[in-house]
Amino acid sequence: MSNNTEWIAQWKSIRALDSAWVSNGERHHLVNHSFLLIIDGKASWNINGQPIQVSCGELIALEKNSLVEILEVGNLDLAGFNIQFDIFSVPQEHIQTETFRWHLPSGNTYAYQKVQLTSGKLAGLIQYLNGIGLQEGESAWVTKRHLLYELLHILYLPEDEVTPEVGLQRTVTYIQEHYDQMVTRKQLAEVAGISPWHYSRKFNECYGKPPLDFLAHYRIYRAQEELVLTTATVQDVAKKSGFEDVHYFSRRFKQLTGISPKSYRQTLCQRRIISLSPLFAEALIHLGIIPNAVVVTPLLLSSHQRDFFADHEVILLEVAQYEADIELVLEAQPELIIGNVWAEEVKYKLRNDGPVLTGLPQDVEPVLHQLAVWFQREEMAQQLCLQMKQEIENAQQQLQPVIQNSSTVMVLRVEAFGYRYLGGRSHGISKLLYEQLGLALPQPLQQGNAWFNACSLELLWEADPDYLFVEIRKMQHLNADESMRKLSETLQWNELRAVKNNTVYYVDTCLWVNGHGVTGHRIILDEITKHLTSTTFVEAQ
């Protein structure tokens, strides 16, 4: 397979990515060659000194003795598998098999290679993984070997043919990195490796405008961001955006936006806004700003948000889970894009066609305050946050018997490949339950710092909560119903206090995880108080 040298691969082990893979700062030394298959979530890692983003549907191959450091996971539900293997030279006559010095086909300096899988390919690999769990003996050995060679086949697929657009893309990258400096068509043509005349014609065909017009637009987009995100003067914004002449800058700015730089921020709410998440779109609407469209995953969109967007005639841009459909966003012709972009390459592509406001927090209250600053709606945000605070205080009054009894509350996530529990020092529902409402997390779970932490049957039994909320995880290509069925048949489950006292409540991923906005906040509080104020458990104390 590699450099005409004959070698064979041998399966060694497979392990699910445990809690140490969702804890910031953890380091993993992989002594064997490894495949890391990501089946859920996103994260930021450092592999052998190189920072990278990983996300659902990616296969990362690493040479042995690689070091992976977890930089950031947040609430992005990372899950996957670590498949380790050895490489041996093909044994010759009278020569014993020896370890082969295998290197990745990409020749990557950092000894890793990342491959994006199609949804069909990911689903097929998941079927293999399911099969491994159900088989024993030689049958399992054959399936494991088949899976290993399937992964190697994916790794060694020939690269896509290099196209003329690659040179043009290099010049776009050059513009993004040097837009605040003097940039000429001759410089860009040299970066592309073609003549200036041929370069301009090909660039226009590919990007719909001449390269210097593209540069001017890119500079104006960055100026729009500066005007919203900072208090810099127009003169400073012009210079920072690559315009030495402030009058020329103002003229080009008005040509593109229809308004002067000084007046731009006051007209922000009138722009054609595309939100990259339902949370931000809902918050905007509550602040009196109606986005034109919002990116949603239909499977994970809560019913109240769907109705809310329909009532305000917000277009739904539907994408698959963890998919960054840049073309779909750009087809909506945004004048302003709002939302967090995990991968830098996605952000770079979006910024080619408009200003992008990113870096928003995950919790609804700080989101409201941040958007309010940008759109000058501080008073409305303050009123909304006071209203939410009052809703929490009302819920606390109803929950006093539970709080005073120090009754423990746990949120268990049931997934196709195992279980996780909601940590007590995170955000979203975690913050609402354990910080704002003051409910108690079982003592054995208080070490979990991640959004959702790995949970074994033994840990669940040890936690033994008084009240148990169960989220049966919704995912595009996986179903957790069978996992829930198996859990309900275990001794550990049936010995739980919450199971015996009938204080187990099932909650919806769409609402509790994805729908915790201004309206969802109220709905979730109603669910919590409804379930925890039932007299059954309290009387049993």
Buried (B, 14 or more C-beta within 10 A) or exposed (E): BBEEEEBBBEBBEBEBBBBEBBBBEBEBEBEBBBBBBBBBBBBBBBBBEEEBBBBBBBBBBBBBEBBBBBBBBBBBBBBBBBBBBBBBBEEEEEEEEEEBEBBBBBEBEBBBBBBEBEBEBBBBBBEBBBBBEEBEEEEBEEBBBBBBBBBBEBBEEEEEEEEBBEBBBBBBEBBBEBBEEEBEBEBBBBBBEBEBEEBBEBBBEEBEEBBBEBBBBBBBBBBBBBBBBEEBEBEEBBBBBBBEEBEEBBEBBBEBBEBEBEEBBEEBBEBBBBBBBBBBBBBBBBBEBBBBBBBBBEBBBBEBBBEBBEEEEBEBBBBBBBBBBBEBBBEBEBBBBBBBBBBEEBBBBBBBBBBBBBEBEBBBBBBBBBBBEBBEBEEBBEEBBEEBEEBBEEBBEBBEBBBEEEBBBBBBBBBBBBBBBBBBBBBBBBBBBBEBBEBBBBEBBBEBBBBBBBBEBEBBBEBBBBBBBBBBBBBBBBEBEEBBEEBEEEEBBEEBBBBEBEBBBEBBBBBBBBBBBBBBBBBBBEBBBEBBBBEEBBEEE
